[in-house]
Amino acid sequence: MKFDKPGILFDNRFFDHAISGHSVENSDRLRHLYMHLEKPEWACRYKRILPREAEMSDILAVHSSFYIDQIREYALKDDPYAYDNDTYLMDQTFYTARLAAGGCLELADQIMKSGMDYGFAIIRPPGHHAEPGRGMGFCVLNHIAITAQYLRKHYGLQRILIVDFDVHHCNGTQAAFYDSKNVLVFSIHQDRIFPFTGSANEVGIDEGKGYTINLPVPSQFGDTEYRYLLGRVVNTLAEQYLPQIILVSAGYDAHKDDSMSNTLLTTEWFGLVTEMLKTLAADYCDNRLLLVLEGGYNPESLESSVLRTVDVLCSPAGVRVGIAPSSRAEAVLDGHPLHHFWTL
Ligand SMILES: [Zn+2]
């Protein structure tokens, strides 16, 4: 079978929103990674995609106009931290975030219209903490939620699976789809850290009940536990939900070298999970797989792990990733509310 190159999206304009020396969420996260991706031996393996600005109508499908006005108003203030202690807002913030969201939409179009198999938006600022009515945790616009709504509206998709493996819970993405069965939001995250949401009991409301699945996990979990939990739960969800596309909030702050958490994933794990997701996309949704960068605040581990992801996306299908047994991970699933909705 012919293997198509994946679409990899990155752009130096994502550096325009940055305050040096103040925040771990700054352009130094991605600068060296971009240079690496531009080397000829990498550049020949993928199709470089450039972003466009998301339309206001696409942004407003997720965020309130009151909040968007607030972003613009606070960007004019002298103190960039006037809105929030983490989430700085400045002149270029809205444009940069709009470009990041539009980058995801561009990849979504390429996947839906041009039959491109995989896309990876290597963007910043991140998005998954941004709720419909407020930004937080470095996140201004929720790119993956905007993308899911766009796919609903412009392509009529009715079953979109979002997989979020950032070490923090995706409170914003969850809030956007809490009452919807059209977008199934799965998150695995370290328990009891920012933003202190995402308990197992948060399962959705109304017709969205059972379509939010949270796996809060203890600190010190590593490759074995994550492989077991992702493998078992996401495989089950895909098999029973039959997604038309898989969107991934790909955060790299669960890496053992990232000081944001005490989770212990290795660089290799990020390759393994990409292989697993490729297999699911092949089995259930005609290879439609779109990854969106979220967190990852150690530039070295972020770079090596993102490159591992890109390498797997740029390679023909490998072997199926097996699931190693893990009693610590099995304990997370004991009595978990997901059993009411899905058959593991
Ligand atoms: Zn994070």
Boltz pocket constraint, residues with backbone or C-beta under 6 A from the ligand:
constraints:
  - pocket:
      binder: B
      contacts: [[A, 166], [A, 167], [A, 168], [A, 251], [A, 253], [A, 294], [A, 295], [A, 296]]
      max_distance: 6.0
